[in-house]
């Protein structure tokens, strides 16, 4: 687990932009099982590719004309139970941080794993998500 002083600014990068932080397994389960419409879930992380690629890409993407109904985040290494629960809904994809999942009516419809994020620009991440939003939202 990372010190809260270290991770708070990283978490705020998304929550200050309108992403709702899910900090418990029950909160994640409630969101997924009661979902109507679309939702984006970002697994946040302390790594450089989260800061340079995932968070900025997700923030750019949700400004698209078509975007998810709701946007959520869990923080790997901080909210372990919430992150583990979110990842259980990402199956068959293995756990990775950061990662970004798009759900429609509680079903996973699009997934970006770390290997899709690392080494790619925020603009490339945003474009990938925008294409998914245009299709599913």
Buried (B, 14 or more C-beta within 10 A) or exposed (E): EEEEEEBEEBBEBBBEBEBBBBBEBEBBBEBBEEBEEBBBBBBBBBBEBBBBBBBBBBBBBBEBEEBBEBBBBBBBBBBEBBBBBBBEBBEEBEBBBBBBBBBBEBEBBBBBBBEBBBEBEBEBBBBBBBEBBEEBB
